[in-house]
Structures are given as structure tokens and as C-alpha cells.
Amino acid sequence: MAKGGYLAIVIGDKYSSGQWIPLGFYCMNEAQKLGITLKSIVVKNMEGNRAKMNKEGIWRYRALTSDYYIFKHEYIFIFKIN
């Protein structure tokens, strides 16, 4: 990573044991501890994803019966290397 360059990270969150784990925000905090400057956050909407297209009902059923949340977004963090 060159000084003055940019770094982009695409990351989603996690659901484990009935608890939401904000991996995106953990990642952002760790990068800032390294002295990397956060320039932008883009929230990528994943609704209508081809892998789950026309299967919303089954995914909703699985989420309700298994006690987890269906994430419909990812984060794109843009950092500038100081």
C-alpha cells in the first residue's frame, strides 16, 4: 500500500448465536487505529441478489425458524493511506 494511495474494503455483518456482530464497524475501527483515514462509506444494497431471486419466502422461513437475520446490505469502506 503506497503512501497517498487508497484502500477499499467490502465487508458484511455476521449473525451468530442469535446476536448481530457488526464486522463492518469493527473493521473500520481497526483500520483507523492504524492511522488510515476513512474517506467514505458506501452501503451496497443486496436485495434482489440473483442467488436468492424468487426465493424470499424460503429465506424468510429459515430466518424465522433458526433465529437469525437476513442481511440485505454490505459496506464498502474507502480509506486513504497516510
DSSP file (Angstrom, degrees, kcal/mol; ACC not computed):
  #  RESIDUE AA STRUCTURE BP1 BP2  ACC     N-H-->O    O-->H-N    N-H-->O    O-->H-N    TCO  KAPPA ALPHA  PHI   PSI    X-CA   Y-CA   Z-CA
    1    1 A M              0   0    0      0, 0.0     2,-0.2     0, 0.0     6,-0.1   0.000 360.0 360.0 360.0 116.9    0.0    0.0    0.0
    2    2 A A    >   -     0   0    0      4,-0.1     3,-2.3     1,-0.1    79,-0.2  -0.529 360.0-101.0 -81.7 143.7    1.6    3.2   -1.2
    3    3 A K  T 3  S+     0   0    0      1,-0.3    79,-0.2    -2,-0.2    -1,-0.1  -0.416 112.8  22.9 -61.3 133.3    1.5    6.3    0.9
    4    4 A G  T 3  S+     0   0    0     77,-2.2    -1,-0.3     1,-0.3    78,-0.1   0.374 102.8 117.9  87.5  -4.2   -1.2    8.6   -0.6
    5    5 A G    <   -     0   0    0     -3,-2.3    76,-3.0    75,-0.1     2,-0.3  -0.212  61.2-114.2 -86.6-178.6   -3.0    5.6   -2.1
    6    6 A Y  E     -A   80   0A   0     74,-0.2     2,-0.4    -3,-0.1    74,-0.2  -0.857  16.4-159.3-120.7 153.8   -6.4    4.3   -1.5
    7    7 A L  E     -A   79   0A   0     72,-2.4    72,-3.2    -2,-0.3     2,-0.4  -1.000   5.2-164.2-132.0 130.9   -7.8    1.1    0.0
    8    8 A A  E     -A   78   0A   0     -2,-0.4     2,-0.4    70,-0.2    70,-0.2  -0.964   4.7-171.4-117.7 134.0  -11.3   -0.3   -0.5
    9    9 A I  E     -A   77   0A   0     68,-2.2    68,-2.8    -2,-0.4     2,-0.5  -0.992   8.2-160.7-126.1 127.6  -12.8   -3.0    1.7
   10   10 A V  E     +A   76   0A   0     -2,-0.4     2,-0.3    66,-0.2    66,-0.2  -0.941  28.7 154.9-106.5 123.4  -16.1   -4.8    1.0
   11   11 A I  E     -A   75   0A   0     64,-2.5    64,-3.2    -2,-0.5     2,-0.2  -0.998  25.9-157.1-150.7 147.3  -17.5   -6.4    4.2
   12   12 A G        -     0   0    0     -2,-0.3     2,-0.2    62,-0.2    62,-0.1  -0.572  27.9-101.4-112.6-179.7  -20.8   -7.5    5.6
   13   13 A D        -     0   0    0     60,-0.4     2,-0.3    -2,-0.2    58,-0.1  -0.472  30.2-133.1 -98.0 174.1  -22.0   -8.2    9.1
   14   14 A K  E     -C   21   0B   0      7,-2.5     7,-3.8    -2,-0.2     2,-0.5  -0.940   4.5-151.8-131.1 149.2  -22.5  -11.5   10.8
   15   15 A Y  E     +C   20   0B   0     -2,-0.3     2,-0.4     5,-0.2     5,-0.2  -0.990  25.5 168.0-121.2 121.8  -25.2  -13.1   12.8
   16   16 A S  E >   -C   19   0B   0      3,-2.8     3,-1.4    -2,-0.5    -2,-0.0  -0.994  61.4 -10.0-141.3 130.9  -24.1  -15.7   15.4
   17   17 A S  T 3  S-     0   0    0     -2,-0.4    -1,-0.1     1,-0.3     3,-0.1   0.863 128.3 -52.4  52.2  42.6  -25.9  -17.4   18.3
   18   18 A G  T 3  S+     0   0    0     49,-0.2     2,-0.4     1,-0.2    -1,-0.3   0.665 117.9 110.3  73.3  16.7  -28.9  -15.0   18.0
   19   19 A Q  E <   -C   16   0B   0     -3,-1.4    -3,-2.8     2,-0.0     2,-0.4  -0.982  67.4-126.7-130.4 136.7  -26.6  -11.9   18.1
   20   20 A W  E     -C   15   0B   0     -2,-0.4    -5,-0.2    -5,-0.2    48,-0.0  -0.675  20.4-160.7 -80.0 127.5  -25.7   -9.4   15.4
   21   21 A I  E     -C   14   0B   0     -7,-3.8    -7,-2.5    -2,-0.4     2,-2.1  -0.945  10.5-146.8-111.3 111.4  -21.9   -9.0   15.1
   22   22 A P     >  +     0   0    0      0, 0.0     4,-2.1     0, 0.0     3,-0.5  -0.440  30.2 164.7 -80.6  71.8  -21.1   -5.6   13.3
   23   23 A L  H  > S+     0   0    0     -2,-2.1     4,-2.7     1,-0.2     5,-0.2   0.849  70.7  59.5 -57.0 -36.9  -18.0   -6.8   11.4
   24   24 A G  H  > S+     0   0    0     -3,-0.2     4,-2.1     1,-0.2    -1,-0.2   0.918 108.7  42.4 -59.6 -44.5  -18.0   -3.8    9.2
   25   25 A F  H  > S+     0   0    0     -3,-0.5     4,-2.3     2,-0.2    -1,-0.2   0.850 112.3  53.7 -74.0 -33.8  -17.7   -1.4   12.0
   26   26 A Y  H  X S+     0   0    0     -4,-2.1     4,-2.2     2,-0.2    -2,-0.2   0.930 110.5  48.2 -61.8 -44.4  -15.1   -3.5   13.8
   27   27 A C  H  X S+     0   0    0     -4,-2.7     4,-2.3     1,-0.2    -2,-0.2   0.913 110.2  51.5 -61.6 -44.3  -13.1   -3.5   10.6
   28   28 A M  H  X S+     0   0    0     -4,-2.1     4,-2.0     1,-0.2    -1,-0.2   0.922 110.5  48.7 -60.5 -45.4  -13.5    0.3   10.2
   29   29 A N  H  X S+     0   0    0     -4,-2.3     4,-1.7     1,-0.2    -1,-0.2   0.903 110.9  49.8 -62.6 -42.3  -12.3    0.9   13.8
   30   30 A E  H  X S+     0   0    0     -4,-2.2     4,-0.9     1,-0.2    -1,-0.2   0.896 109.9  50.9 -65.1 -39.7   -9.2   -1.3   13.4
   31   31 A A  H ><>S+     0   0    0     -4,-2.3     5,-1.6     1,-0.2     3,-0.6   0.901 109.2  51.0 -64.4 -40.0   -8.2    0.4   10.2
   32   32 A Q  H ><5S+     0   0    0     -4,-2.0     3,-1.5     1,-0.2    -1,-0.2   0.829 102.5  60.1 -67.9 -31.1   -8.5    3.8   11.8
   33   33 A K  H 3<5S+     0   0    0     -4,-1.7    -1,-0.2     1,-0.3    -2,-0.2   0.791  99.3  58.6 -64.0 -27.0   -6.3    2.6   14.7
   34   34 A L  T <<5S-     0   0    0     -4,-0.9    -1,-0.3    -3,-0.6    -2,-0.2   0.491 124.7-105.5 -80.0  -2.7   -3.6    2.0   12.1
   35   35 A G  T < 5S+     0   0    0     -3,-1.5     2,-0.4     1,-0.3    47,-0.3   0.627  72.4 144.9  88.7  14.1   -3.8    5.7   11.1
   36   36 A I      < -     0   0    0     -5,-1.6     2,-0.5    45,-0.1    -1,-0.3  -0.725  48.2-126.9 -86.6 134.3   -5.6    5.1    7.9
   37   37 A T  E     -B   80   0A   0     43,-2.2    43,-2.9    -2,-0.4     2,-0.5  -0.693  12.5-133.5 -88.0 126.9   -8.1    7.9    7.1
   38   38 A L  E     +B   79   0A   0     -2,-0.5    41,-0.2    41,-0.2     3,-0.1  -0.676  28.8 172.3 -76.6 123.1  -11.7    7.0    6.3
   39   39 A K  E     -     0   0A   0     39,-3.2     2,-0.3    -2,-0.5    40,-0.2   0.762  59.0  -9.3-101.7 -34.0  -12.9    8.9    3.2
   40   40 A S  E     -B   78   0A   0     38,-1.6    38,-2.7     2,-0.0     2,-0.4  -0.992  46.1-146.7-163.5 153.4  -16.3    7.3    2.5
   41   41 A I  E     -B   77   0A   0     -2,-0.3     2,-0.5    36,-0.2    36,-0.2  -0.997  16.7-168.4-125.2 125.8  -18.7    4.5    3.4
   42   42 A V  E     -B   76   0A   0     34,-2.7    34,-2.8    -2,-0.4     2,-0.7  -0.958  12.7-147.1-112.3 129.7  -20.9    3.1    0.7
   43   43 A V  E     -B   75   0A   0     -2,-0.5     2,-0.6    32,-0.2    32,-0.2  -0.876  14.2-151.7 -98.0 115.2  -23.8    0.8    1.7
   44   44 A K  E     -B   74   0A   0     30,-2.9    30,-1.7    -2,-0.7     2,-0.4  -0.777   8.3-140.1 -92.1 117.1  -24.3   -1.7   -1.1
   45   45 A N  E     -B   73   0A   0     -2,-0.6    28,-0.3    28,-0.2    30,-0.0  -0.638  18.3-176.4 -78.3 126.3  -27.9   -3.0   -1.3
   46   46 A M    >   +     0   0    0     26,-2.7     3,-1.3    -2,-0.4    27,-0.2   0.281  37.0 128.8-106.6   9.1  -28.0   -6.7   -2.0
   47   47 A E  T 3  S+     0   0    0     25,-0.6    25,-0.0     1,-0.3    -2,-0.0  -0.438  72.7  28.2 -66.4 137.5  -31.8   -7.0   -2.3
   48   48 A G  T 3  S+     0   0    0      1,-0.2    -1,-0.3    -2,-0.1     5,-0.1   0.649  83.9 172.2  84.2  16.2  -32.8   -8.8   -5.5
   49   49 A N    X>  -     0   0    0     -3,-1.3     3,-1.2     1,-0.1     4,-0.6  -0.327  39.1-126.9 -58.2 136.3  -29.5  -10.8   -5.5
   50   50 A R  G >4 S+     0   0    0      1,-0.3     3,-0.6     2,-0.2    -1,-0.1   0.825 106.1  61.1 -58.8 -33.0  -29.5  -13.4   -8.2
   51   51 A A  G 34 S+     0   0    0      1,-0.2    -1,-0.3     4,-0.0    -2,-0.1   0.811 117.2  29.7 -65.4 -28.6  -28.6  -16.2   -5.8
   52   52 A K  G X4 S+     0   0    0     -3,-1.2     3,-2.0     2,-0.0    -1,-0.2   0.292  86.9 140.4-113.1   9.0  -31.7  -15.6   -3.7
   53   53 A M  T << S+     0   0    0     -3,-0.6    -3,-0.1    -4,-0.6    -6,-0.0  -0.280  78.5   2.2 -59.9 134.5  -34.0  -14.4   -6.5
   54   54 A N  T 3  S+     0   0    0      1,-0.1    -1,-0.3     3,-0.0     3,-0.1   0.646 113.7  90.2  63.1  18.5  -37.6  -15.7   -6.3
   55   55 A K    <>  +     0   0    0     -3,-2.0     4,-2.0     2,-0.1     5,-0.2   0.069  41.5 118.5-126.4  23.0  -36.7  -17.5   -3.0
   56   56 A E  H  > S+     0   0    0      1,-0.2     4,-2.5     2,-0.2     5,-0.2   0.872  73.5  56.4 -59.3 -38.6  -37.5  -14.7   -0.5
   57   57 A G  H  > S+     0   0    0      1,-0.2     4,-2.4     2,-0.2    -1,-0.2   0.919 108.0  45.2 -60.9 -46.8  -40.2  -16.9    1.2
   58   58 A I  H  > S+     0   0    0      1,-0.2     4,-2.5     2,-0.2    -1,-0.2   0.886 113.8  50.0 -67.4 -38.0  -37.9  -19.8    1.9
   59   59 A W  H  X S+     0   0    0     -4,-2.0     4,-2.1     2,-0.2    -1,-0.2   0.888 111.3  48.9 -67.4 -37.9  -35.1  -17.4    3.2
   60   60 A R  H  X S+     0   0    0     -4,-2.5     4,-2.5    -5,-0.2    -2,-0.2   0.918 111.7  49.5 -65.4 -43.5  -37.7  -15.7    5.5
   61   61 A Y  H  X S+     0   0    0     -4,-2.4     4,-2.5     2,-0.2     5,-0.2   0.929 111.2  48.9 -60.2 -46.9  -38.9  -19.0    6.8
   62   62 A R  H  X S+     0   0    0     -4,-2.5     4,-1.7     1,-0.2    -1,-0.2   0.896 111.7  50.0 -60.7 -41.0  -35.3  -20.2    7.5
   63   63 A A  H  X>S+     0   0    0     -4,-2.1     5,-1.8     1,-0.2     4,-0.8   0.922 112.6  46.0 -64.7 -44.3  -34.6  -16.9    9.3
   64   64 A L  H  <5S+     0   0    0     -4,-2.5     3,-0.3     1,-0.2    -2,-0.2   0.888 116.9  43.1 -67.2 -39.6  -37.7  -17.1   11.5
   65   65 A T  H  <5S+     0   0    0     -4,-2.5    -1,-0.2     1,-0.2    -2,-0.2   0.737 120.3  41.3 -79.7 -22.1  -37.2  -20.8   12.4
   66   66 A S  H  <5S-     0   0    0     -4,-1.7    -1,-0.2    -5,-0.2    -2,-0.2   0.389 106.6-120.3-107.1   2.3  -33.5  -20.5   13.0
   67   67 A D  T  <5 +     0   0    0     -4,-0.8     2,-0.3    -3,-0.3   -49,-0.2   0.946  68.1 121.2  59.2  54.1  -33.5  -17.2   14.9
   68   68 A Y      < -     0   0    0     -5,-1.8     2,-0.4    -6,-0.1    -1,-0.2  -0.940  58.1-117.7-139.4 167.8  -31.2  -15.2   12.6
   69   69 A Y        -     0   0    0     -2,-0.3     2,-0.8    -5,-0.0   -54,-0.1  -0.840  18.9-130.7-107.8 138.8  -31.5  -12.0   10.5
   70   70 A I        -     0   0    0     -2,-0.4     2,-0.3     2,-0.0   -10,-0.0  -0.802  24.4-145.7 -89.8 111.9  -31.2  -11.8    6.7
   71   71 A F        -     0   0    0     -2,-0.8   -56,-0.0     1,-0.1     3,-0.0  -0.601  18.4-176.7 -78.3 134.7  -28.7   -9.1    5.8
   72   72 A K        +     0   0    0     -2,-0.3   -26,-2.7   -25,-0.0   -25,-0.6   0.009  60.7  55.1-119.3  26.2  -29.6   -7.2    2.7
   73   73 A H  E     - B   0  45A   0    -28,-0.3   -60,-0.4   -27,-0.2     2,-0.3  -0.987  53.3-162.9-152.9 159.8  -26.5   -4.9    2.6
   74   74 A E  E     - B   0  44A   0    -30,-1.7   -30,-2.9    -2,-0.3     2,-0.4  -0.921  24.3-122.6-134.7 162.3  -22.8   -4.8    2.6
   75   75 A Y  E     -AB  11  43A   0    -64,-3.2   -64,-2.5    -2,-0.3     2,-0.5  -0.871  11.1-160.4-108.2 142.7  -20.4   -2.0    3.4
   76   76 A I  E     -AB  10  42A   0    -34,-2.8   -34,-2.7    -2,-0.4     2,-0.5  -0.971  14.6-163.7-117.9 112.0  -17.7   -0.6    1.1
   77   77 A F  E     -AB   9  41A   0    -68,-2.8   -68,-2.2    -2,-0.5     2,-0.6  -0.829   3.3-159.2 -97.3 130.8  -15.2    1.4    3.1
   78   78 A I  E     -AB   8  40A   0    -38,-2.7   -39,-3.2    -2,-0.5   -38,-1.6  -0.953  15.8-179.0-110.8 120.5  -12.8    3.7    1.2
   79   79 A F  E     -AB   7  38A   0    -72,-3.2   -72,-2.4    -2,-0.6     2,-0.5  -0.847  21.1-140.9-116.8 152.8   -9.7    4.6    3.1
   80   80 A K  E     -AB   6  37A   0    -43,-2.9   -43,-2.2    -2,-0.3     2,-0.5  -0.965  21.8-128.9-112.4 131.6   -6.7    6.9    2.2
   81   81 A I              0   0    0    -76,-3.0   -77,-2.2    -2,-0.5   -45,-0.1  -0.666 360.0 360.0 -80.1 123.9   -3.3    5.7    3.2
   82   82 A N              0   0    0     -2,-0.5    -1,-0.1   -47,-0.3   -79,-0.1   0.453 360.0 360.0 -82.5 360.0   -1.5    8.5    5.1
